[in-house]
Amino acid sequence: MTDTLSLLKLRRSVPPQFLAAPGPDAGQLDELLTIAARVPDHGKLVPWRFIVFSGEGRTKAADVVAQAFSKRNPDARPEQVEFERNRLLQAPVIVAVVSRAASHVKIPEWEQELSAGAVCMSMLVAAQAMGFGGSWLTNWFSFDRDVLDAFGLSGGERMAGFIHLGTPTSVPPDRDRPVLADIVSTYGA
Ligand SMILES: Cc1cc2nc3c(=O)[nH]c(=O)nc-3n(C[C@H](O)[C@H](O)[C@H](O)COP(=O)(O)O)c2cc1C
């Protein structure tokens, strides 16, 4: 328990440029995704799914992003296109968490979307507990229809985020955290 609290107290993201190989291997990834799928999920709808990008698939995905960027920005300089391509070429393993939230007779869509956020967070925490670093990023292409089509998302699905995973080469200094007094109130006091 103490270990869990220490990890949660110190947890922080490691940006993709500081994530090198090795990333999680097949067995570790299986364990990570099993843990990530164990989140509160009202109605047991499993309103999310995973897409793993590594090896050849990661290179193809980076090409998709570069092409979409060039299409949206026909005057972009080659180095700008390469910068965008590189967004998916830094961390050795990237897991896209796709929200499948949809209208339901009993479970509000909002609750299903929150469940996808919990999946992302659990994956980050589990990755850090396994000795990896991670970052939860969306970037512009999580909202680009061409990219989503290429990655196989249907019209009703949304990108909850890309979880970039790898071995930290360095850990950036922590950022300021909220002051509890600013965000906590006691009802009825
Ligand atoms: C849904 C979601 C999307 C995010 N997308 C980005 C992003 O595209 N680019 C970015 O710099 N940070 C993004 N962030 C913020 C980082 O994940 C992270 O919170 C931030 O770097 C601080 O890290 P830490 O508080 O986990 O240490 C996103 C966070 C969330 C929850």
The ligand as an SDF file (V2000), in Angstrom:
LIG
                    3D

 31 33  0  0  0  0  0  0  0  0999 V2000
   -6.9660   13.9960  -22.6860 C   0  0  0  0  0  0  0  0  0  0  0  0
   -5.6100   14.6280  -22.5480 C   0  0  0  0  0  0  0  0  0  0  0  0
   -4.9280   15.0140  -23.6840 C   0  0  0  0  0  0  0  0  0  0  0  0
   -3.6800   15.6270  -23.5860 C   0  0  0  0  0  0  0  0  0  0  0  0
   -3.0400   15.9930  -24.7250 N   0  0  0  0  0  0  0  0  0  0  0  0
   -1.8610   16.6430  -24.6470 C   0  0  0  0  0  0  0  0  0  0  0  0
   -1.2040   17.0610  -25.8310 C   0  0  0  0  0  0  0  0  0  0  0  0
   -1.6630   16.8300  -26.9400 O   0  0  0  0  0  0  0  0  0  0  0  0
   -0.0400   17.7440  -25.6980 N   0  0  0  0  0  0  0  0  0  0  0  0
    0.4990   18.0230  -24.4440 C   0  0  0  0  0  0  0  0  0  0  0  0
    1.5560   18.6570  -24.3660 O   0  0  0  0  0  0  0  0  0  0  0  0
   -0.1080   17.6040  -23.3110 N   0  0  0  0  0  0  0  0  0  0  0  0
   -1.2650   16.9430  -23.3750 C   0  0  0  0  0  0  0  0  0  0  0  0
   -1.8770   16.5040  -22.2290 N   0  0  0  0  0  0  0  0  0  0  0  0
   -1.2240   16.7710  -20.9190 C   0  0  0  0  0  0  0  0  0  0  0  0
   -0.2190   15.6850  -20.5200 C   0  0  0  0  0  0  0  0  0  0  0  0
   -0.7720   14.3930  -20.6340 O   0  0  0  0  0  0  0  0  0  0  0  0
    0.2220   15.7990  -19.0730 C   0  0  0  0  0  0  0  0  0  0  0  0
   -0.8970   15.9330  -18.2550 O   0  0  0  0  0  0  0  0  0  0  0  0
    1.1480   16.9310  -18.8140 C   0  0  0  0  0  0  0  0  0  0  0  0
    2.2890   16.7860  -19.6140 O   0  0  0  0  0  0  0  0  0  0  0  0
    1.5670   16.9710  -17.3280 C   0  0  0  0  0  0  0  0  0  0  0  0
    2.0240   15.7700  -16.9310 O   0  0  0  0  0  0  0  0  0  0  0  0
    1.8050   15.1230  -15.4880 P   0  0  0  0  0  0  0  0  0  0  0  0
    0.9420   16.0070  -14.6790 O   0  0  0  0  0  0  0  0  0  0  0  0
    1.1780   13.8130  -15.7770 O   0  0  0  0  0  0  0  0  0  0  0  0
    3.1890   14.9930  -14.9600 O   0  0  0  0  0  0  0  0  0  0  0  0
   -3.1100   15.8630  -22.3060 C   0  0  0  0  0  0  0  0  0  0  0  0
   -3.8000   15.4450  -21.1520 C   0  0  0  0  0  0  0  0  0  0  0  0
   -5.0390   14.8480  -21.2730 C   0  0  0  0  0  0  0  0  0  0  0  0
   -5.7550   14.4240  -20.0200 C   0  0  0  0  0  0  0  0  0  0  0  0
  1  2  1  0
  2  3  1  0
  2 30  2  0
  3  4  2  0
  4  5  1  0
  4 28  1  0
  5  6  2  0
  6  7  1  0
  6 13  1  0
  7  8  2  0
  7  9  1  0
  9 10  1  0
 10 11  2  0
 10 12  1  0
 12 13  2  0
 13 14  1  0
 14 15  1  0
 14 28  1  0
 15 16  1  0
 16 17  1  0
 16 18  1  0
 18 19  1  0
 18 20  1  0
 20 21  1  0
 20 22  1  0
 22 23  1  0
 23 24  1  0
 24 25  2  0
 24 26  1  0
 24 27  1  0
 28 29  2  0
 29 30  1  0
 30 31  1  0
M  END
$$$$
